[in-house]
Amino acid sequence: MGLGGNIEMWRPLERALNDRGVQTIAYDAPGTGDSPARRVPLRIPGLARQAAHLLDALGHPSADVLGVSFGGAIAQQLALTQPQRVRRLVLASTACGLGGVPGNPLALALLATPLRYYSPAFLRLTANFLYGPTTDGAGAASRQQVNARRARPPSLWGYVGQLAAGAGWTSLPRLHRLRAPTLVLSGSADRIVPPINARILARSIPDSRLEIVPGAGHLVLVDHAQSAAVTIAEFLGDGSTQPSEVAPSPAG
């Protein structure tokens, strides 16, 4: 997911997980989708507390947590500061923050502008370079992404807040304390978060498993929704009646 990402972008994965008996809770980060931007943007610790409050409001003391891209930082923070809330952790297309390996400079420059949410032509022009290769070219999945972004674009202040939220944040010195069983997923052709970041996470987290999808880009969970759902459901325990929380993942 990218900065300004909303839950509509992730419907293919959500449906694929639901089909495999995984109940999901997905929510929009402040300033994205139907969630209003905050006057004072939250940092990563504040967003993690917000995720915990959501679980409280829905009556779930704990959940399996999936964090994608920026949402992966929130998921790591939640698992580190409130470990009793996280049974199993899935980190996809994400990094540890400071100490990780930056992405392609041009891809990061494209990521810094929300123009792709407002201009389908700009998104089509830049998507292949920004997100990496897709399996259907300009097919159904690409059209779904264009429509999802146009339907619920982020507010400008919400987008700026997400850009600022992770500045200076890192989990790297604390990853050895992370006790939740963790699945780390990455696309081998991810230009935004290079797959070496997945290797850093998997090497640093004690109980972790690494899956790198050959030829996949940053949106591996959307472009390969069915196979990703199989991998995730097997890791979580297919058919579980316990909820899985999909952390907001603003960064794509």
N, C-alpha and C positions, 0 to 999 in steps of 0.2 A: 504494500500500500504506500501511498505517497503522501507528502505533505498536503493537507486538505482532503485526504481520502475520506469517503463516506461509506456506510455499510452497503449501499446499493452496488458498489464496485465489487463486492465480495460475495454476491448472491450465488454465483456458480459453485463456489466452494461450500458455502453454507448448505445449499440444497444437497450437494454430494455427501456431506457429513450427515445431514438429517436422514438421507436414504440408507445410511449405514448404522442407524440407531443412535447417533450422537446428538444429544440435545444441545442447542447452542444459544448463547446469549451474546448478541452483538450490539454495540452502541457507538454513537458518533462522538468523537472528541469535541470539546468546546470550539465553536466557530466552524464546524463542518456539519453537513447534512442538516438535520433538524435541531441541532444543539446550538444555542446562541453563544457568541463569543463572550468571554469574560472581560470586564473592564481592565483588570490586572491579570495577564495570562499566568497560568500555572506552570511551574517547572516540573521536571520529571517526577520528583517525590510527591508533589501535589496531585499529579495525574494518577499516580499509583494509589494514593489514598482515595481518590475519586472512584477508582475501579473497585476498591474494597467497600466503599459506601454503597455502590451499586449492588454488590452481592448481599450486603446487609438488607437493603431495601427489598430485595427479591427473596429474602429468607434462606440464603445459601451460605452456610458458614465457610465452605471451601468449594473449590472448583478446579478442573483442569483448565489451564490458561494457555491460549495461543496468542502470541504477539508477532505481528508482521512489520518489518521495516522499523519505522519510528515506534510503532506499538510494541516492538520487541524490547525496546529500552524500558517502556512502562512495565512490561511483563517481568523483566529481570529485576527491576526495582521492587515490585510487589513481592516476588519470590524471596528477595533478600531481606526486606524489612518486615514482612508479615508471612513468614514461611508456613504458618499453620493454615493459611488461606489457599495455598497452591499444592494440589496433590501431584499433578504432573504438568510439565512445562514443554511447550513447543515454541521454538524460536525460528522464524523463517525470514530470510532475506534481511538480516539484521546484524548488528555489531555491538561491541562493548562500549562505544563512545570513544573518548580519548584513549589512545593506545591502540586503536584499530587502524586499519589501512584505508585511507580515503579512496573514493571512487574516481572515475574518469573526470577530469576537470570540466570538460564540456558538458557531460551528463549532469554534473552537480550544478553547473550554471543554468542549464535548462530546468532543473528541478527547483531552482530558487524563484522562478516566476510561476504564478498561477494561470498564465495565459492559456495553457492547454485545457483548462476547465471551461473557458469561455469561447475558445475558437477551435471548432472541429478540424479546420484546415491545418492549424498549427499543430494540433495533436497528431494528425495523420502524417504530417511532414516530419515530426521529430520522434514519434513513438518508437520506431525500430531502433534508433540510436539510443534513446533514453532508457527504454525498458529491455532492449535486447530482442533476440529472435522469438517469434511466436509460431505456433504450429499451424495457424490458419491464415497467416498473412493479414489481409484486410477483410477477413470473413466475419462470422457471427460473433466471436469473442471480441474482436476489435470494435464492432458496432455497439456491442453491449457496453464496453468501456466508455465510448464516446457518449452514448445516451445517459449513462449513469453520472458522468461528470457534468453534462449540461443540465440534467434535471436538478441536481443539488450541489451547485458550486460552493466552495467555501467563501465565507466573508473575507475581505482583505485583512481585517484586523485579526481574525481567527487564524488565517494563514501565516501572518507575521508572528503571531504568538507561538505557533508550532515550530516555526523556524528558530525562534529564540529559546524554546523550552529546553532543548538538549544542549545548549551551549555550555561547555565546561563540564558536562556530566560524564562520568565513567563508572563502569561496573568492574573493570579489570582487576583492581586490587582485592575485590571481594568475591570474585567468582568461585574461588576455592571453598567458600562457605555455603555455596548453594547446594541444598540437599535434595531438592525435588528431582526425580528422574526426568531427564531432559532429552528431547529430540531436536536436533539442529538441522534445518533444511536450507539449501541454497541452490541457485542455478549456476552452472559453470560459466555462463556468459553474462552474469549480472555486472553491469557497468556502474551501477549506483553504489552497491555494497559488494565489492569483489569477494569471491568465495573464500579467499584466505581468511576473511573475518569469521566465517563459520568454523574454520579449522581452529582459530584462536579460541572461540567459545567452547568448542568440543574438547579441546585440549585442557582448558582451564576448569571446566565444570566436572566434578568427580564422577557423577553417574550420568553419563551422556552418550548419545548415539548420533553419528553424523551421516547425513544423506545429501549427496550432491547430485543434482539431476543434470546429466550431460546435455549441453546445448540450450538449456533453459535460461531465461533472463530474470529480471527483477520480479516480474509478476508470475513466478512459477506456480503459485497456488491458484491463480486464475486460469492461466494457459494450460496447466496440467491438473485441472481441478479434480478429475475422477481418480487419477493415479495418486495424487497427493492425498485425497480423502482416504483412500485405502491405506496408505502408509500411516497417516495420522490416527485413523480409527483403530488399526492394529496396535499401534503404540499405546493408545489410551485404554484399549480393551473394548473391542467392537461389541456393540449392543448394550453398552453401559447406560443405565438410566440416570446417572449423575450428570449434572450440567457441566458444560465446557464453556468458558468465557472467551470470546474473541476480543482481545484488547484492541483499542483503536489504533490504526496503523497509518498515520499520516506521513507520507513520503513518496508518493507516486501518484 
